[in-house]
Amino acid sequence: MTTLYKICPAAMWHDAVDRGVFDGAPVDHADGFIHFSTAAQVRETAAKHFAGQTGLVLVAVPSESLGDGLVWEPSRGGDLFPHLYGTLDPRLAAWAVPLPWGPDGHLFPEEMP
């Protein structure tokens, strides 16, 4: 099983849980898909796109649960990134935890699948 990660504002994620659907952040709307990262990519994603931001959540989703809407496409440096074309049912998340900002960047959970 491959676990994918989504970083977004905590309030946005909590709203999605309440509504039963996550349709993406503004950047996702602009690009036409929901951006995800692998475990190997997520720290760089946080540093590049969320530096200094607080009030974030890190959401883990099993890739197998995303179906045919999940497409792997080249992005930074030709690396393949997971993109979800469609919405995400928040119940598919394995977990969602705060992603606090620390003195040297975001503080990720010690153990990530």
C-alpha positions as CSV (number, residue, x, y, z in Angstrom):
1,M,0.0,0.0,0.0
2,T,1.3,3.5,-0.9
3,T,0.3,6.3,1.4
4,L,-0.2,9.7,-0.2
5,Y,-0.2,13.0,1.7
6,K,-2.1,16.3,1.4
7,I,-1.2,19.5,3.2
8,C,-3.9,22.0,3.7
9,P,-5.3,24.5,6.2
10,A,-6.8,22.7,9.2
11,A,-10.0,24.8,8.9
12,M,-10.4,23.7,5.3
13,W,-10.0,20.0,6.2
14,H,-12.4,20.2,9.1
15,D,-15.0,21.9,6.8
16,A,-14.5,19.1,4.3
17,V,-15.0,16.5,7.0
18,D,-18.2,18.2,8.1
19,R,-19.5,18.5,4.5
20,G,-18.3,15.0,3.5
21,V,-16.3,16.1,0.6
22,F,-12.9,17.7,0.0
23,D,-12.8,19.5,-3.3
24,G,-9.4,21.0,-2.9
25,A,-7.6,24.1,-1.9
26,P,-7.4,27.2,-4.2
27,V,-4.2,25.9,-5.9
28,D,-6.0,22.6,-6.6
29,H,-9.0,24.5,-8.1
30,A,-6.6,26.5,-10.3
31,D,-4.8,23.4,-11.6
32,G,-7.9,21.3,-12.0
33,F,-6.8,18.5,-9.7
34,I,-6.0,17.8,-6.0
35,H,-2.2,17.8,-5.4
36,F,-0.8,15.0,-3.3
37,S,2.8,14.0,-2.4
38,T,4.5,10.8,-1.5
39,A,6.4,10.3,1.7
40,A,9.6,11.1,-0.2
41,Q,8.1,14.3,-1.6
42,V,6.0,15.8,1.2
43,R,8.8,17.6,3.1
44,E,10.0,19.4,0.0
45,T,6.3,20.2,-0.8
46,A,5.9,21.7,2.6
47,A,9.1,23.7,2.4
48,K,8.4,25.0,-1.1
49,H,4.7,25.8,-0.9
50,F,3.9,26.2,2.9
51,A,7.0,27.7,4.4
52,G,6.2,29.7,7.6
53,Q,2.5,28.8,7.4
54,T,0.8,27.7,10.6
55,G,-2.6,26.1,11.2
56,L,-2.0,23.3,8.7
57,V,-2.9,19.7,8.7
58,L,-1.2,16.7,7.2
59,V,-3.7,14.1,5.8
60,A,-2.7,10.6,4.9
61,V,-4.7,8.7,2.2
62,P,-4.1,5.2,0.9
63,S,-3.5,5.5,-2.8
64,E,-5.5,2.4,-3.5
65,S,-8.7,4.1,-2.2
66,L,-8.6,6.9,-4.8
67,G,-9.5,4.8,-7.8
68,D,-9.2,5.8,-11.5
69,G,-9.1,9.5,-10.7
70,L,-5.5,9.2,-9.4
71,V,-3.0,10.0,-12.1
72,W,0.8,10.1,-11.7
73,E,2.2,13.1,-13.6
74,P,5.6,14.7,-14.0
75,S,6.2,17.8,-12.0
76,R,9.3,19.2,-10.1
77,G,12.4,18.0,-11.9
78,G,10.4,15.4,-13.8
79,D,9.5,13.6,-10.6
80,L,6.1,11.8,-10.8
81,F,3.5,13.4,-8.4
82,P,0.1,11.9,-7.6
83,H,-2.8,14.1,-8.7
84,L,-6.5,13.3,-8.0
85,Y,-8.9,14.4,-10.7
86,G,-12.1,14.6,-8.8
87,T,-13.1,15.1,-5.2
88,L,-11.9,13.3,-2.1
89,D,-14.2,11.7,0.5
90,P,-12.6,12.6,3.8
91,R,-13.6,9.2,5.2
92,L,-10.9,7.7,3.0
93,A,-8.2,9.4,5.1
94,A,-6.2,7.0,7.2
95,W,-5.4,9.9,9.5
96,A,-5.1,13.7,9.7
97,V,-2.7,15.4,12.2
98,P,-1.6,19.0,12.8
99,L,1.5,20.0,10.9
100,P,3.0,22.7,13.2
101,W,5.7,25.1,12.2
102,G,8.9,24.7,14.2
103,P,12.3,26.5,14.4
104,D,13.6,24.6,11.4
105,G,10.5,24.1,9.4
106,H,7.4,22.0,9.7
107,L,7.4,19.3,12.3
108,F,6.3,16.0,10.7
109,P,5.1,13.0,12.6
110,E,8.0,10.8,13.6
111,E,6.5,7.7,12.0
112,M,4.9,8.1,8.6
113,P,4.0,5.0,6.5
